């Protein structure tokens, strides 16, 4: 079973994403901040990361850059899920190394499709 780390500070969003992923057959870990996310990544090595952009402490963009620069984590696909929905936001997220950029409110089927596609690419 593939493990997904969901990094989202909003409890409602975090629970909604977790439920969708659980229904899709994924093991889900969660983090509420960038610092907590980095700890979970180093201890659990998830197969994919769902990352909000606006987080307490450092931004999702900063976390993505750090993970992509680290030889231990650079291969983990990152999917941004954010309410920041301009074309510039999407461009900047992909420029940081993310594999995909989805906007809120999330459509469960789209999230699962993107994650399954990225996991298949990793195999």
Secondary structure by P-SEA (a helix, b strand, c coil): cbbbbbbcccaaaaaaaaaaaaaaccbbbbbccaaaaaaaaaaccccccccccccccccaaaaaaaaaaccccccbbbbbbcccccaaaaaaaaaacccccccccccaaaaaaaaaaaaaaac
